[in-house]
Amino acid sequence: MDKPGNTSPVGIRRPSLVGIVNMTTDSFSDGNRFLTTQAAVSHAHRLRSEGAGVIELGPAASHPGAQQVSEDEEMKRLADVIDQLVAEGIPVSVDSYRPSTQRFAAARGATYLNDIQGFDDPAQYGALADSGCRLVVMHSVQRRGPATRVRTDPAEVCRGIEEFFAERLATLEQAGIGHDRLIIDPGLGHFLGSTPEPSLRTLAGLERLKARFDVPVLVSPSRKSFLRELTGSGLPGIGPATLAAELYAARSGADFIRTHDIAALRDSLTVFEALETAKESGW
């Protein structure tokens, strides 16, 4: 389940589903819900039962205005949860841009490291090369730290995404990190700008991005700001908009979709694939 690109009889690529467990006080949609080890592990088990191939643990929020969390606090939040999930054989991803947290997670058996800064510190490349973890290299217009509210030009953002990955992937490979360990995430929502257009253009261009860099692509439109602005829906009602964006990403070849609601996406993909199979079979 943790391998992307499962193919149905008619060639539909089912992405690997990455279930989000935010171990934070202030995540925009579920802060304070999974701070304890018991709550985080229980939620991870539920996401796995619903079809998550990977569980991603986030020890700090990254939305605009997110509270700063120390490296020590990140590791404290993660330690027991990683240990339990890894002991159960569950593939774990850790979402942190702090090098010490990344080293800590790798040492405790994390399979993936997800960095919103795209692994920008060359001093860490030796440790990353030795870790064996797969790296989710994320792009953001901020480059450093959490998202901020900035107005951007959609065309410039799209050019910037390609330039960023061309440089960063080459640098990581030159540092001894194998091409097959790299996954790219173009970023969405406030990571691309304060209006919906950059995110919409980026999602619409997934096939081009995937073809250019020949590495798996991860996207995470789940409950993002651009969907809420586009539809005028608040968080309680943003589920349908999230599913529409996720299904579009899956149809465009996304290899991993990181989401809060695994069951909804799993069922939607199942129905979509069944309809495609029926269409292929004819009347």
Secondary structure as GFF3:
##gff-version 3
##sequence-region A 1 283
A	DSSP	beta_strand	6	7	.	.	.	ID=ss1
A	DSSP	beta_strand	13	14	.	.	.	ID=ss2
A	DSSP	beta_strand	16	22	.	.	.	ID=ss3
A	DSSP	alpha_helix	37	50	.	.	.	ID=ss4
A	DSSP	beta_strand	54	58	.	.	.	ID=ss5
A	DSSP	alpha_helix	71	87	.	.	.	ID=ss6
A	DSSP	beta_strand	92	95	.	.	.	ID=ss7
A	DSSP	alpha_helix	99	107	.	.	.	ID=ss8
A	DSSP	beta_strand	112	115	.	.	.	ID=ss9
A	DSSP	three_ten_helix	122	124	.	.	.	ID=ss10
A	DSSP	alpha_helix	125	131	.	.	.	ID=ss11
A	DSSP	beta_strand	134	138	.	.	.	ID=ss12
A	DSSP	alpha_helix	154	174	.	.	.	ID=ss13
A	DSSP	three_ten_helix	179	181	.	.	.	ID=ss14
A	DSSP	beta_strand	182	185	.	.	.	ID=ss15
A	DSSP	three_ten_helix	189	191	.	.	.	ID=ss16
A	DSSP	alpha_helix	196	204	.	.	.	ID=ss17
A	DSSP	alpha_helix	206	213	.	.	.	ID=ss18
A	DSSP	beta_strand	218	219	.	.	.	ID=ss19
A	DSSP	alpha_helix	225	231	.	.	.	ID=ss20
A	DSSP	three_ten_helix	235	237	.	.	.	ID=ss21
A	DSSP	alpha_helix	239	251	.	.	.	ID=ss22
A	DSSP	beta_strand	256	259	.	.	.	ID=ss23
A	DSSP	alpha_helix	262	281	.	.	.	ID=ss24
###
